[in-house]
Amino acid sequence: MNAITIAIDGFSSCGKSTLAKQLAAHLGYTYIDSGAMYRAVALYVIENGLVRDGKLDREGLLAVLDQLDIRFQHDPLANKSVTTLNGRNVEKEIRGMEVSRYVTLVSPVPEVRAKLVRLQQAFGLEKGVVMDGRDIGTVVFPDAEVKLYMTARPDVRAQRRYLELKTKGVEVDYASVLENIERRDEDDTTRAADPLIKAPDAVEIDNSDITAQQQFEQALDVVLGVLAQVGQE
């Protein structure tokens, strides 16, 4: 069966990563978490004093941008792919609320986006890839055979994120999570560089009132339909 590229875009805490991992596992494809790459950059600026009083030292970041090496490696103990930053496993650190707050400082920077898009496109050269993010179907893989656009109501997404963080033992309140999600929505859809928009040929899935399994089944139906067409060409 011919391998294809699957691009999944959508708002934060929409279940994009969950869906992408499910599809990749089911199809035997490689999963690439583009959001983790931006989180890794945010972690770097935090750890290296490039954020002061909530403001990004843009010039400082650009001066070291070429030195940032972000990759995905298989962790045999966890049996999953993990994000590395300059050779260090940062999977746990990039998932916290502090990094979530600062992602919106680094993600609009055109030079950061250009660097990460180049890396993402290199990952996908061989096809058989599932990637999720904000601009995958519009910028990274505009020719992807399958494009999915995920959405859900902000309050639903905030509740999911809140429960996820609480399960991980993170002390956080729902109001803060909702505020973070609404701010990220605003930043994602209004930034000058590669804003979040639905590609004209993307299939939209609103998962506000469906389960992860139902979402997976809907998405898989789309993918299998395209694979059947590709197989006939």
Secondary structure, DSSP 8 states (H G I E B T S, - for coil): ----EEEEEE-TTSSHHHHHHHHHHHHT-EEEEHHHHHHHHHHHHHHTT-EETTEE-HHHHHHHGGG--EEEEEETTTTEEEEEETTEE-TTGGGSHHHHHHHHHHTT-HHHHHHHHHHHHHHTTTS-EEEEESSIIIII-TT-SEEEEEE--HHHHHHHHHHHHHHTT----HHHHHHHHHHHHHHHHH-SSS-----TT-EEEE-TTS-HHHHHHHHHHHHHHHHHHHHH-
